[in-house]
Amino acid sequence: MNDSNDFKKFLTDHRGAIIGGLIAIIIACTGLTKILVGFLIVIFGMWLGNYVQKNKEQVKEKLKNLIDKF
């Protein structure tokens, strides 16, 4: 009886990790990784463009300092 309660507690405490692991296995087995990597690259590009647009002066200064180092 105690073992089943421990197992239920384990499942309750770690259900997010279990679901994430199952989703990762499905993605790996179906070859969806290429689509997801492409999607993540697009999202990163959107985030980077937004950051540069909102912080133009800081980005210009950092790029200038980086180029001066070379």
N, C-alpha and C positions, 0 to 999 in steps of 0.2 A: 504494500500500500504506500509506503513512504517513497519507494522508487518511482512510482507513477507521478506522485506529487512533485518530486525533484525534476522529472522529465518535463512535466507541464510548466514548471517554473522556468526551466532552461529555455523551452520554446517561447514562453512569454517574454523573457528578458532579452532574447536574441533573435526575435522574429524579423527585425529589419535586416540583420546580417544574413539570415537564411534566405530571405526573399531576394536580397541583392546578389547573393551567390548563385541562386537559381537563374536570375536574369542574366548574369554574366556568363553562365554556362550556355544558356540558349543563344546569346549573342555570339559567343565564340563558335558554337557548332553550326550556326546558320550563315556565317560570313557577313554579318551586319557590321562588323568592325570597320570596314572601309567607309560605309555610309556614316557611321558615327564619328569617325576621325574627320571626315570632310565637314560634317556638321559642326564639330567643335572648332575647326579651323575658321569657318565662316563666323561663328560667334566671337572667337577671339579677335578676328579682324574688325568686326563691328565695334567691339569694346575698345580696341586700340584706336580706331578712328574717332570715336566719341571722346576718348581721353585726350587725344592730340588736339581736337577741336576746342575742348574746354580749357586746355592748359598750353596754349600756343607759345606763350613767352617762355615758360619753364622748359618746354621741349626744345625750343630754339637754342636756349642757353646751354642745355645739357648736350645737344648735338654739336654746338660750337666748341665746347670744352673737349668733347670726345675727338673731334677732328683735329683740334690743336695739339692733342697728345701724340697724334701720329705725325 
